[in-house]
Amino acid sequence: MNRCSNPCFFRAARLHIRYLHEMRIPYARPMGINQRNFTLEPLANRELIRIHGAEVVPFLQGLATNDVARIQSPGGPASMYAHFLNKSGRVLYDTILYRTNNPDTILVECDREASSDFRRHLRTYRVRRRIEVDSVDDEYTPWVIFNFKDGSEMVANPHPDLFVSPDPRLSALGTRVLAPTNMDWAKLTKSFADFGIATPASSDSNYQLLRYKQGVGEGSSELPPGKCFPLEANVDYLNGVSFQKGCYVGQELTARVHHSGVIRKRYMPIRLTAPIDAGSSQEVTSVAGAKLGRVFGSAHNHGVALLRIEKVLNGHPELMIDGERCYAERPEWWPEDQPGKRRMAFAE
């Protein structure tokens, strides 16, 4: 893992997040203390990368699907969802970008398994820009706070060393917390005591299951690099793409698909009637055997799959995986109205 040789690097990185407590997210203090239960979970499969340089915004603007300039603008979002694509317009990396107190520094959360490749990808496009790209994995850990019953509750920042921000994709996915690595679960629980009673993740209450119930894919195992298009991964519905910004790698095909409306497949949640075997092909078919898509992750009788929209939602209410029935569900967060040309494009 590459490290910055500057001895002030980690101290500066700590300060960048330390000062973020000024950007507090308001919430209504509960009527009584400890009246709310929530799950607090470290995101062990996610890693933070620091991107620093005077041209950090134009640098990322030419690579990310979202409008990175907004994150440093007055009143802009504290965090932002974005994909990084290859030249063919297919997804390489799904990320969350975080604003810092330093306008020349942006923190990027990515899949841990893909972190090394992602940093290599970023450095390839630096050209002559003086941009530093380094992991801060041994300094900071991303966590998530969520409540299955009410994911829309806002969480205030209780500690100056923390950065707290609602998930920029969906309110149902809870709140992201960036914490120093020396702040463990017990310390974080104490910090958020005014918000309610924290419980650790369990088999029936964990972030992965929360995502699967919403139909949101994340990381290289669920969004394999170079395999799907960003709109198939619902980047447009998850606030992860701007169709008004300038060019970026993979932009041409993404814009063309968006304006043509030809999106035949999308990631969506599935409900299983039996666990999927580890050696399964993960293939989803109709009862008659027609191939309709593939499962990319499953747990506790829920999963996320890339499926043919029209055939699954309107033609085949019952699906099959390895001889067992399963059911696709239309996410509640999908927009109700879709352009007529897009509906027509589903027919093949």
N, C-alpha and C positions, 0 to 999 in steps of 0.2 A: 504494500500500500504506500502510495507516494505521500510524503509529508513536506510541509513548508520548512525551509531551513531557517527562516527568520525566528529568533527566539521569542519575539513579541507576538507571534502569530496567535497562539492559543489564548494569551491574555486579551488580545484585541477581539478575538472571536467571542470570548465570554462577555466582554463589555457590550458588544453589538446586541446581544440578546438581553443583557441586564437592563439596558436603557429602554427596551421595548415595553416595560411595564407602564410607561406613560400612555401608551395607546390602549387604554382599558376598554373592555367591552361591557356596557352597562347591563345589569340585570336587576330584577326586583328582589330585594332581600326577603327571604321567606318569613312568614308570620312567626314561626317558631323554629328554633335551632334543631338541626338533625331530623327534619320532617321529610326529607327526600333521600331516596336510595339511588345510587348510581354505580356503574362499573368503571373502575380505573384499571387500564391495561397498558403495559409497555408494548410498543410495536417492534418486536425483536427482528422482524424481517424487513424493516425500513432503516435507512441510513441517511444522515445529513451531510450535504456537500456545501462547502463555502466557495462562492464565485466572487472574486474581488478584482476591481480595476476601474479606472475612470470611465471606460467604455462598456461597463457591464450591461447596461440596459440595451444599447444598440446591438451588442454581441448576442444577447439572448433573444432579442426581438427578431433576429434573422434565423433563429433555430426553433423557437417554441411556437405552438399553435395559437396561444393566447396573446393578448396585447400587453406585453410586459411593461410598457411605458406607464400603464395605469397604476402599477403597484408602487411607483415612486412619485406619483402625482399627488398634490394636496387633496386630502379626502379620499384617496384611493384605497383599495382593499388591503388588509394586512396580510392576506395570503391569496394564492391563485392556483387553480388547477391548470395543467398544460401537458400536452404530449410533445415528444420529440420524434420526428419522423425520418425515414430514409428518403432518398431521392425519388423513389417510386411512390411515395406518399403513404407508406405503411408504418404502423406504430413500432417504434423501437423502445421507448421508455415513457412510462406514465409518472408524472411528478406533481409535487405541490411546491410552489415557490413562496418564500416568506420574506416580507420586507424587514429590514433592519434599520437601526438608527443611523447607520452610515449609508449615504446614498450610493456609495461605490461598492456596496456589498449586498449580495442576495444569497440567502440560504435556500438550498433545494433539497427536498426530501425525495428519495428514490428507492427502488427495490434493492435490498442489500446484495442479493446474488448478482445483480446487474451493475452494481456501483462502479467496479473497476472498468468495465466496458463503457459505461456512461461517461466517466471522467476522460477516458481516452477519446471518446467521440467529441466531447467538448474541446479538448486540446487540439484536435485535428482542425477545427474551424477557427482557431485563434488567429492564424496567419501572422500579421505583424502587431496585432493588438497586445498590449501588456495586461493580460488577464491571468490571474492565479486561480487554479482549480484544485482544491484539496478537500479531503475528508475531515470532518470534525467528529467522527464516530466515537473517539475515546474521550470527547469533551461533553457531548450532548446526546440525549436519547429522546426520540419522539414517543409520546404517550397519547392515549385517547381516553376521553371521558364520554360515556354515553348512557342513555336510559332507554330501554326498549319501549317503555310506555309513552314517553314524551321526549323525542329527540330534538325538539325545537327550543328547549330551555337554554338561555344564554348563561355562560359561566364567566364570572369576573376573574381577573388576574389577582391572586391573593399574595404573590411574592415577587419582589423585584428581580429575582434571578430567573423567573419563568417567562415564557412567551405563550399566551393563550389566544387561540383563534378558532372560530367556528369552522368546521370542514367546508371548504369553498365549493364542494360539489353538491351536497345535500345536507340540509339541517338534520335529517334523520340519522346521518352518520356521526353525529356528535361533535365534540370539540377536540381539536389538536392541542397538545401541550408539549413544548420543547423545554426540557429540563436538564440541568447539569447531571452528569453521570453519577456524581456522588450523592444525588438526591434520590433515595430509594422509595419503594412503595409506601413505607411507614411515614416517611417525612412528607411525601406528597399528600397522603391521606390527612395528615395533620394540617397541612396548608389549606386544603379544601374543606376543612371541618365545617365552616360556616355555610357551605353550599349544601351539605347533607352527609349521609353515611356512605362511605366508599366500600365497595365489595370487590374482591378479586375476580378475574375472569373465571368462568366455569364452562363445562361442556354445553350447557344450555343458555349461557349468557357470555358471549365473547364477540370480539370485533369481526372475526371472519364470518361467523354466523350472521351477524348484523348485515354485513355486506351482501352475503348470499341471499338473504331475505329481500334485499332491495334490488338485487340483480346487478351489482357493481363489481366488475372485474378489476383486479389490482395486481401489479407485479408481473415478473417475466413468466411465471408458471401459468397464469391465467390470461395474460396478454403476451403470448410468445412473440419475441422480437421478429419483425418482418412478416408476420402472418396475417394480421387483420388491418383494416383501414380505421382511421380514428372515428368516423361516423358510425361504423359498425360497433365500436366500443362506447357509443353514446356520448362522445366528447361534446357534441352540440347540446345535448340535454343536461349535461353536467357542468355547464359554465366553463368549459375548457378550451374554447376556440373563438377567435374573432374573425369575422368575415369582412371587417372594414380595415384591418391593418394592412401593412405592406407585405412584401414577399418574405417567405421563409422556406426552408428546405421542406419539400413535399407539398407546398401550398397550392400549386396549380391543379393537381388532381383532386385535392380536398375541396377546393372551391368549385371545380367542375361537377363533382358528385353532388355537392350541396345544392347547386343551382339546377341541376337536371332532376334531382329528386330520386334518382335510382339507387335506393338503399334497400336491398332485398333481405339482408341479414342484420340482426342486432343482438347484443348481449341482453339476456333477460333472466329472471329467476325461474327456477324449476322446483317443484315439490316432488320428492321421491317417496315411493312406497317401500323401498328396500335399499340398504346401503349399496354403493357401487364397489365392486371388487377392485383391488389394487391393480390386477392384471387386465382390467377391462379395456376395451377399445374406446370407451366413453362416447360411442356413437349413439345419437338419438334418431329413432326411426318412427314411422307411423305404425299402426297395428298391422297394416298390410306389408310393411317392410321397406317403405320408401325412406331414403336418407333425408333427414331434415336438419341435422346440425350435430354439434359435439359439445359435451360437457367439459369445462376447464377447471372446475373446482366443486367439491361437495363436502358437506359435513352435517351430521344430525338431521338427515332427511331433507336437507335443502342444498341447492347448488346454483351455479351460474353457468349458462350455456350460450353459445352463439348459434342462433336458430333462424330459420327462414320465417319471416314475420307473418306473411299472409297465410301460408300453409299451416303454421302452428296455431295462430290465434283464431283464424276463421275456418279452417278446414279440418284440423285434427286435434280435438280437445284432449284426447288420450294419446299419449306417446309411449314409446318403449325404449328401455335401456337394458340390454342383456336379458331379454325376456320378462323384465319386470316393468310394470306400468309407472309412468310419471306424468306430471301435468305442468305445462308452461303457464306462467302468470304474467299478465301485462302490468308492468310497474306503475304504481299510482303517480309517480313523478313524471311519467311521459306526458307530453302535451296532448290535450284532448283533440285539438284540430290539427290535422296534417293536410298539406296541399293535395288537391285532387290528382295532380300529375304524379305525386309520390305514390298514392294508392294505386294508380293505374300501372305504375312501374313494377308493382309486386307480381303481377301476372306474368308468367313466362310461357 
